Amino acid sequence: MDTQVEAHRSRTPVVRKVGAGLVLILAAALAIKLAIGIVVWLFWTVVTIAVVVAIIWALKTLFW
């Protein structure tokens, strides 16, 4: 009787495997969203700095 219980416990139920798959997909989606967010933030930071430098250069060219 112990062998049947051990055999039953050693197998992972289908529901648990599906749940683990969903958790893995969710974690991957969040990681991708975070990575995209960092890239977008970096892009707009560089654009903002470039605009400020362009304005300073234009003012320097016109008035100094």
Secondary structure, DSSP 8 states (H G I E B T S, - for coil): -HHHHHHHHHS--HHHHHHHHHHHHHHHHHHHHHHHHHHHHHHHHHHHHHHHHHHHHHHHHHH-
